[in-house]
Amino acid sequence: MFRSQPTVAYRLSAIIALLTAITTAGGLFIDGLYRDNALATAAWQGTDLATLAVGVPLLVAGLILSARGSVRGQLIWLGMLDYTLYNYAYYLFGAAFNRFFLIYVALFTLSIFALIFALAKVDVEGLRQRFRAGTPVRGIAGYMVFVALGIGGLWIGQSLSFVVTGQVPQFIVDVAHPTSIVFALDLSLVVPFLIVGAVWLWQRRGWGYLLATILSVKGAVYMLALVAVSLVSAQAGFAEGLAQLPLWGALGLGFVAATGFLLWGVRE
């Protein structure tokens, strides 16, 4: 898939994996690290749990397989880099200032540069030709649009409701933040890329296959993180978190299926 080895991106990814292990372990085991309210702290710790247990191993495994020439490994690795970029944007811009702030800066920035250096080496046309004709691109593209419209419609609707009523969305009130980092990141880093990736995948473009796989890998792991957030929140006394489990589980299964079909469609 790569025209030449993305050596710089590999080195940056090794640093990212190490720093991610440090931040997630610290979030779980350092008392008082998070200075947010109880609900937000439970969300950070649930995400830390999923990232440490699943995210870091997948990133390392994808990195190793990618270096060995596996196209599937390369796609998983890129998806996990996108996960770390998206995930640590939350910590960097959404968490109350804490002792790991500079590590969040490093993880967010290193993930950006690792993706840039890696994507610059991708042979997009060669990747397109590796996908089997039977890959269910239209079903996957339809699912991507469904998720984009659902997330985008929910956040845009609540934002427009505030314009009309002046009532701050309850989610923002609950976490006691001045704005919604969730709305901001999803409407800028998720919804547009899902729509563009779906259109290109429908047209069977190389960038469509690449974006769809990256976003599906990230989506599957992040939905798992949200499942962990719901469980940790419920354990912390916020029982309403359990009501969201079916949603995260269903969306996660959709992304797992999309990832499976896309990786199956690749000829190594």
Kinemage of the C-alpha trace (Angstrom):
@kinemage 1
@onewidth
@group {chain A} dominant
@subgroup {mainchain}
@vectorlist {calphas} color= white
{ca met a 1} P 0.000 0.000 0.000
{ca phe a 2} L 2.910 2.355 0.705
{ca arg a 3} L 5.183 3.491 -2.092
{ca ser a 4} L 8.038 3.390 0.421
{ca gln a 5} L 8.288 2.695 4.136
{ca pro a 6} L 6.819 5.542 6.241
{ca thr a 7} L 9.732 5.338 8.655
{ca val a 8} L 9.111 8.670 10.368
{ca ala a 9} L 5.469 7.779 10.961
{ca tyr a 10} L 6.520 4.433 12.441
{ca arg a 11} L 8.882 6.130 14.878
{ca leu a 12} L 6.262 8.674 15.881
{ca ser a 13} L 3.746 5.850 16.386
{ca ala a 14} L 6.064 4.059 18.786
{ca ile a 15} L 6.242 7.246 20.861
{ca ile a 16} L 2.454 7.633 20.641
{ca ala a 17} L 1.916 4.079 21.900
{ca leu a 18} L 4.241 4.648 24.851
{ca leu a 19} L 2.689 7.993 25.807
{ca thr a 20} L -0.820 6.574 25.424
{ca ala a 21} L 0.031 3.727 27.800
{ca ile a 22} L 1.370 6.266 30.309
{ca thr a 23} L -1.647 8.580 30.147
{ca thr a 24} L -4.234 5.824 30.339
{ca ala a 25} L -2.506 4.047 33.222
{ca gly a 26} L -2.096 7.385 34.996
{ca gly a 27} L -5.753 8.248 34.478
{ca leu a 28} L -6.794 4.945 36.021
{ca phe a 29} L -4.335 4.727 38.900
{ca ile a 30} L -3.247 8.261 39.885
{ca asp a 31} L -5.739 9.595 42.413
{ca gly a 32} L -6.860 13.150 41.761
{ca leu a 33} L -5.332 13.426 38.280
{ca tyr a 34} L -8.614 14.521 36.757
{ca arg a 35} L -9.962 17.781 38.152
{ca asp a 36} L -13.363 17.619 36.422
{ca asn a 37} L -16.676 16.831 38.102
{ca ala a 38} L -17.622 13.225 38.901
{ca leu a 39} L -19.464 12.569 35.624
{ca ala a 40} L -16.670 13.903 33.415
{ca thr a 41} L -14.041 12.074 35.476
{ca ala a 42} L -15.929 8.798 35.012
{ca ala a 43} L -15.966 9.464 31.259
{ca trp a 44} L -12.191 10.023 31.167
{ca gln a 45} L -11.530 6.881 33.178
{ca gly a 46} L -13.875 4.755 31.064
{ca thr a 47} L -12.093 5.941 27.942
{ca asp a 48} L -8.715 5.268 29.580
{ca leu a 49} L -9.782 1.713 30.361
{ca ala a 50} L -10.837 0.927 26.786
{ca thr a 51} L -7.805 2.663 25.286
{ca leu a 52} L -5.343 0.836 27.520
{ca ala a 53} L -7.001 -2.567 27.140
{ca val a 54} L -7.802 -2.440 23.416
{ca gly a 55} L -6.523 0.751 21.785
{ca val a 56} L -2.844 0.464 22.677
{ca pro a 57} L -2.575 -3.257 21.751
{ca leu a 58} L -4.310 -2.618 18.408
{ca leu a 59} L -2.034 0.329 17.652
{ca val a 60} L 1.087 -1.706 18.447
{ca ala a 61} L -0.163 -4.766 16.530
{ca gly a 62} L -1.078 -2.636 13.517
{ca leu a 63} L 2.304 -0.934 13.635
{ca ile a 64} L 4.191 -4.251 13.721
{ca leu a 65} L 2.091 -5.814 10.945
{ca ser a 66} L 2.406 -2.674 8.859
{ca ala a 67} L 6.186 -2.691 9.138
{ca arg a 68} L 6.108 -6.315 7.943
{ca gly a 69} L 4.189 -5.330 4.811
{ca ser a 70} L 0.639 -6.387 5.705
{ca val a 71} L -1.915 -4.159 3.988
{ca arg a 72} L -4.539 -5.022 6.587
{ca gly a 73} L -2.050 -4.141 9.302
{ca gln a 74} L -1.337 -0.825 7.595
{ca leu a 75} L -5.034 0.039 7.486
{ca ile a 76} L -5.550 -0.902 11.147
{ca trp a 77} L -2.499 1.153 12.116
{ca leu a 78} L -3.814 4.235 10.272
{ca gly a 79} L -7.228 3.768 11.870
{ca met a 80} L -5.670 3.684 15.322
{ca leu a 81} L -3.625 6.812 14.599
{ca asp a 82} L -6.901 8.524 13.738
{ca tyr a 83} L -8.311 7.192 17.012
{ca thr a 84} L -5.468 8.707 19.059
{ca leu a 85} L -5.840 12.030 17.220
{ca tyr a 86} L -9.570 12.176 17.867
{ca asn a 87} L -9.375 10.796 21.402
{ca tyr a 88} L -6.651 13.108 22.662
{ca ala a 89} L -8.297 16.130 21.112
{ca tyr a 90} L -10.947 15.490 23.778
{ca tyr a 91} L -8.407 15.401 26.576
{ca leu a 92} L -6.436 18.367 25.273
{ca phe a 93} L -9.401 20.686 24.756
{ca gly a 94} L -11.981 19.166 27.106
{ca ala a 95} L -10.282 18.021 30.304
{ca ala a 96} L -9.681 20.449 33.148
{ca phe a 97} L -5.995 21.414 33.243
{ca asn a 98} L -3.991 18.650 34.904
{ca arg a 99} L -0.469 17.213 35.206
{ca phe a 100} L -0.734 15.390 31.866
{ca phe a 101} L -1.587 18.487 29.815
{ca leu a 102} L 1.734 18.533 27.948
{ca ile a 103} L 1.410 14.826 27.180
{ca tyr a 104} L -2.025 15.502 25.671
{ca val a 105} L -0.428 18.202 23.520
{ca ala a 106} L 2.252 15.750 22.421
{ca leu a 107} L -0.207 12.951 21.616
{ca phe a 108} L -2.524 15.210 19.633
{ca thr a 109} L 0.341 16.779 17.670
{ca leu a 110} L 2.295 13.572 17.088
{ca ser a 111} L -0.855 11.851 15.820
{ca ile a 112} L -1.393 14.622 13.275
{ca phe a 113} L 2.162 14.388 11.985
{ca ala a 114} L 2.207 10.583 11.992
{ca leu a 115} L -0.930 10.566 9.835
{ca ile a 116} L 0.511 13.204 7.489
{ca phe a 117} L 3.788 11.336 7.016
{ca ala a 118} L 1.971 8.016 6.562
{ca leu a 119} L -0.746 9.217 4.176
{ca ala a 120} L 1.836 10.988 2.035
{ca lys a 121} L 3.362 7.572 1.279
{ca val a 122} L 0.116 5.775 0.369
{ca asp a 123} L -0.272 4.469 -3.180
{ca val a 124} L -4.000 5.218 -3.328
{ca glu a 125} L -4.587 3.755 -6.788
{ca gly a 126} L -2.663 0.629 -5.874
{ca leu a 127} L -4.793 0.284 -2.742
{ca arg a 128} L -8.001 0.589 -4.778
{ca gln a 129} L -6.883 -2.242 -7.026
{ca arg a 130} L -6.260 -4.505 -4.022
{ca phe a 131} L -9.942 -4.500 -3.018
{ca arg a 132} L -12.101 -7.304 -4.308
{ca ala a 133} L -15.005 -6.424 -6.588
{ca gly a 134} L -17.363 -8.146 -4.148
{ca thr a 135} L -16.593 -5.767 -1.281
{ca pro a 136} L -20.025 -4.392 -0.181
{ca val a 137} L -19.070 -0.763 -0.647
{ca arg a 138} L -22.598 0.588 -1.015
{ca gly a 139} L -23.829 -0.973 2.212
{ca ile a 140} L -20.796 0.375 4.089
{ca ala a 141} L -21.178 3.808 2.489
{ca gly a 142} L -24.850 3.853 3.437
{ca tyr a 143} L -23.994 3.029 7.044
{ca met a 144} L -21.405 5.822 7.131
{ca val a 145} L -23.983 8.353 5.899
{ca phe a 146} L -26.533 7.019 8.412
{ca val a 147} L -24.112 7.585 11.307
{ca ala a 148} L -23.058 11.005 9.995
{ca leu a 149} L -26.652 12.201 9.659
{ca gly a 150} L -27.571 10.811 13.074
{ca ile a 151} L -24.672 12.420 14.912
{ca gly a 152} L -24.768 15.632 12.890
{ca gly a 153} L -28.529 15.981 13.198
{ca leu a 154} L -28.431 15.445 16.967
{ca trp a 155} L -25.690 17.990 17.681
{ca ile a 156} L -26.893 20.560 15.134
{ca gly a 157} L -30.449 20.223 16.441
{ca gln a 158} L -29.400 20.908 20.034
{ca ser a 159} L -27.244 23.825 18.932
{ca leu a 160} L -30.106 25.388 16.949
{ca ser a 161} L -32.443 24.786 19.878
{ca phe a 162} L -30.155 26.939 22.021
{ca val a 163} L -30.293 29.693 19.379
{ca val a 164} L -34.086 29.705 19.615
{ca thr a 165} L -34.659 29.034 23.329
{ca gly a 166} L -31.414 30.123 24.986
{ca gln a 167} L -31.448 26.881 27.001
{ca val a 168} L -28.019 25.232 27.211
{ca pro a 169} L -28.144 21.519 26.199
{ca gln a 170} L -28.370 19.275 29.262
{ca phe a 171} L -25.192 17.391 28.320
{ca ile a 172} L -23.130 20.574 28.658
{ca val a 173} L -24.773 21.361 31.980
{ca asp a 174} L -24.047 17.867 33.307
{ca val a 175} L -20.305 17.980 32.604
{ca ala a 176} L -20.048 21.608 33.789
{ca his a 177} L -18.031 22.788 30.788
{ca pro a 178} L -18.511 26.169 29.129
{ca thr a 179} L -19.022 24.534 25.712
{ca ser a 180} L -19.417 21.066 24.195
{ca ile a 181} L -16.164 19.535 23.025
{ca val a 182} L -18.254 16.575 21.798
{ca phe a 183} L -20.307 18.764 19.465
{ca ala a 184} L -17.191 20.556 18.231
{ca leu a 185} L -15.089 17.503 17.440
{ca asp a 186} L -17.866 15.384 15.961
{ca leu a 187} L -19.081 18.151 13.669
{ca ser a 188} L -15.544 18.936 12.475
{ca leu a 189} L -13.572 15.662 12.584
{ca val a 190} L -16.244 12.972 12.195
{ca val a 191} L -19.360 14.007 10.271
{ca pro a 192} L -17.683 15.665 7.233
{ca phe a 193} L -15.158 12.834 6.818
{ca leu a 194} L -17.855 10.168 7.075
{ca ile a 195} L -19.873 11.860 4.330
{ca val a 196} L -16.926 12.498 2.012
{ca gly a 197} L -15.546 9.006 2.615
{ca ala a 198} L -18.972 7.469 1.920
{ca val a 199} L -19.341 9.342 -1.378
{ca trp a 200} L -15.857 8.315 -2.522
{ca leu a 201} L -16.417 4.716 -1.395
{ca trp a 202} L -19.696 4.581 -3.307
{ca gln a 203} L -17.705 5.684 -6.373
{ca arg a 204} L -15.060 3.041 -5.571
{ca arg a 205} L -12.258 5.597 -5.394
{ca gly a 206} L -9.002 4.724 -3.681
{ca trp a 207} L -9.425 7.466 -1.109
{ca gly a 208} L -12.903 6.139 -0.391
{ca tyr a 209} L -11.572 2.693 0.533
{ca leu a 210} L -8.826 4.270 2.619
{ca leu a 211} L -11.055 6.715 4.504
{ca ala a 212} L -13.808 4.161 5.039
{ca thr a 213} L -11.418 1.669 6.619
{ca ile a 214} L -9.682 4.252 8.791
{ca leu a 215} L -13.000 5.638 10.037
{ca ser a 216} L -14.490 2.176 10.602
{ca val a 217} L -11.514 1.052 12.695
{ca lys a 218} L -11.652 4.257 14.724
{ca gly a 219} L -15.427 4.028 15.065
{ca ala a 220} L -15.352 0.438 16.302
{ca val a 221} L -12.771 1.185 18.992
{ca tyr a 222} L -14.368 4.457 20.040
{ca met a 223} L -17.797 2.867 20.424
{ca leu a 224} L -16.115 0.331 22.719
{ca ala a 225} L -14.686 3.271 24.667
{ca leu a 226} L -18.189 4.741 24.997
{ca val a 227} L -19.466 1.391 26.279
{ca ala a 228} L -16.723 1.530 28.916
{ca val a 229} L -17.673 5.133 29.722
{ca ser a 230} L -21.299 4.095 30.279
{ca leu a 231} L -20.289 1.243 32.570
{ca val a 232} L -17.824 3.303 34.615
{ca ser a 233} L -20.353 6.149 34.867
{ca ala a 234} L -23.000 3.747 36.135
{ca gln a 235} L -20.557 2.374 38.708
{ca ala a 236} L -19.877 5.951 39.823
{ca gly a 237} L -23.575 6.440 40.506
{ca phe a 238} L -24.814 7.840 37.179
{ca ala a 239} L -27.306 5.123 36.260
{ca glu a 240} L -28.457 6.979 33.138
{ca gly a 241} L -25.207 5.851 31.498
{ca leu a 242} L -26.621 2.337 31.191
{ca ala a 243} L -29.446 3.632 28.997
{ca gln a 244} L -26.885 4.552 26.339
{ca leu a 245} L -25.323 1.078 26.185
{ca pro a 246} L -27.651 -0.287 23.458
{ca leu a 247} L -26.871 2.700 21.221
{ca trp a 248} L -23.097 2.443 21.579
{ca gly a 249} L -23.260 -1.328 21.213
{ca ala a 250} L -25.337 -1.147 18.024
{ca leu a 251} L -23.154 1.526 16.439
{ca gly a 252} L -20.044 -0.374 17.470
{ca leu a 253} L -21.278 -3.588 15.884
{ca gly a 254} L -21.979 -1.649 12.692
{ca phe a 255} L -18.423 -0.344 12.587
{ca val a 256} L -17.013 -3.775 13.435
{ca ala a 257} L -18.978 -5.256 10.527
{ca ala a 258} L -17.807 -2.490 8.176
{ca thr a 259} L -14.201 -3.020 9.280
{ca gly a 260} L -14.528 -6.775 8.800
{ca phe a 261} L -15.946 -6.474 5.292
{ca leu a 262} L -13.296 -3.938 4.251
{ca leu a 263} L -10.360 -5.923 5.645
{ca trp a 264} L -11.801 -9.109 4.110
{ca gly a 265} L -11.999 -7.301 0.767
{ca val a 266} L -8.265 -6.572 0.723
{ca arg a 267} L -5.999 -8.903 -1.213
{ca glu a 268} L -2.665 -9.096 0.580
